[in-house]
Amino acid sequence: MAKRPEKSDYPKPMSFVTVVFWTGLFGGLFWGTIGFFAYYFNFTEIRPNIILGPWALGDWKNEWLGTVISIILLGILSVGAAFVYSIALKKFNGIWLGLGYGMALFLIVYLVLNPIFSEMKPFLDLSRDTIITSICLYLVYGLFIGYSINYEYEINQMEENETAS
């Protein structure tokens, strides 16, 4: 007769902090790559390499190495954005909060941080395609971060409630 699996036979789930870290890293890498493809296919005039503009010297930042480093840097910055979301908004359910978070990030990057990026045109001088594509990318990024973190938080809360009872 087959032995029934016991609770100790299963691997332990990752901690909430670890899930937030991996969610942020994957979200930044994935949506940064999607942003590069949007640039490559001329949906936007802003490429991920723009993040290197204020800090890196040389033409390498506009080549493939600069693109790879930029996407990795976006992944690292996304970890910070995921932790901000987890600290401030993890308890709230719904699609609108994630979308709002993505829109807030868009406004911060394109309106507040725009002067830092010398290669980026002022917001009102950007093409309509660039603005629409960028808004959509930030919205789905915020939705991804929001839903992933909220889902994991809800699962952890249910497990704690089951353990406590």
C-alpha positions, 0 to 999 in steps of 0.5 A, spaced: 500 500 500 502 506 498 504 511 503 500 517 504 504 524 503 505 527 510 505 535 511 513 534 512 514 531 505 512 537 502 517 543 501 516 549 505 513 555 501 517 561 500 516 567 505 512 573 503 518 577 503 521 573 498 515 572 494 515 580 494 522 580 491 521 575 486 515 578 484 518 585 483 525 582 480 521 578 475 516 584 473 521 589 472 525 584 467 519 582 464 516 588 463 522 592 461 523 587 456 516 588 453 518 595 453 524 594 449 520 590 444 515 596 444 521 600 442 524 596 437 517 595 433 516 603 434 510 603 438 514 608 443 520 612 442 523 611 449 527 605 450 529 602 456 537 604 455 534 611 457 535 609 465 543 609 463 543 616 460 544 620 467 550 616 469 553 612 464 558 615 459 560 612 452 556 609 446 556 602 449 549 604 453 545 605 446 548 598 444 546 591 446 550 591 452 546 597 454 540 594 453 541 588 457 544 592 463 538 597 463 533 591 463 537 588 469 537 595 472 529 596 471 528 589 475 532 591 481 528 598 481 522 594 480 524 590 487 524 597 490 517 598 487 514 591 489 516 593 496 513 599 496 507 596 494 507 591 499 508 596 505 503 601 503 497 597 499 498 589 500 491 589 504 487 592 499 483 588 494 481 589 487 484 591 480 483 599 481 489 599 486 494 596 481 492 600 475 492 606 480 499 604 482 502 603 475 499 610 473 502 613 479 509 610 477 508 613 470 506 620 472 512 619 477 517 617 471 514 621 466 513 628 469 517 628 476 523 624 473 523 627 466 528 632 467 533 627 470 533 623 463 536 628 458 535 624 452 527 624 453 523 629 450 519 633 455 512 630 456 508 634 452 513 633 446 512 626 446 508 622 440 501 620 442 503 613 440 509 613 446 504 616 451 499 611 450 504 605 449 508 607 456 501 608 460 499 601 458 506 598 460 505 601 466 498 599 467 499 592 466 506 592 470 502 595 476 496 590 475 501 585 475 505 587 482 498 589 485 495 582 484 501 578 485 503 581 492 495 581 494 494 574 492 500 572 496 498 576 502 491 573 502 494 566 502 499 567 507 493 570 511 488 564 510 494 560 512 495 564 519 488 563 520 488 556 519 494 555 523 491 559 529 484 555 529 
